[in-house]
Amino acid sequence: MIISTLPREFESIEELGACITEGLAEGFDPQNATPATWRLLDKRILKETETLGWRIFTSELVRTRLCAWEVEPEGIERYRSLGEALNKFARTMHRRKPPLDPRIRENKRETVNELRLAFKVLRAALRTSRRKPASRELLLQFQRIIAEGDFPYLNLNPDSWVGFFAAKAAFVTRQLDNSRFSPAAIYDAWLAWATWYEQETLRQKISLLKQ
């Protein structure tokens, strides 16, 4: 996430915008962009808006894309998604707990299955290491595994999972070393971290949702 790389203070709004543009444009060449790469950039902008909020608009690259959305066929959907991203940012700033997705039961079941497989691959990779990896290495390994493997549910919220791994590195490491590994426990801990709900409160709310 770009916000984690930004300095705490800027001399000007222009400097802030330039830093955000640099983060968004990493690995992206506007001169040789295709419709597919523009879509990837738009997706990146929308995701970063969730944590940057109003700051995203200081980027000249973002303002260029906002202008393009006025005429592009997918522009209406992009503006709707931008509003949702800003709403999520505002909820975060005001510490307002988001409502639970009614599809959470299915999401948990499928994500737990993917976590079981992803951690199996992660453990196998770690066994070949000559030394105990640092938290940063674990994080990078996990990112690579879900990016290269067939993990559609984990890839619904890749930045959130990366943030969870970074924030709860000690917990994740203990789970890796635990002979009674529980992917459901990891999912519950991630959901609590992502929503600010207590785990028991989450269990109660999920139990009230329709099957």
RAVEN-V675345 format. One record per helix or strand. SS is the DSSP state (a for helix, b for strand). FROM is the first residue (numbers start at 1). TO is the last residue. Records with the same first field share a line. If there is no record, write none. Layout:
SS: FROM-TO  FROM-TO
This chain:
a: 2-5  13-24  30-32  35-58  60-69  75-93  104-127  135-148  154-156  158-167  169-177  183-195  199-208
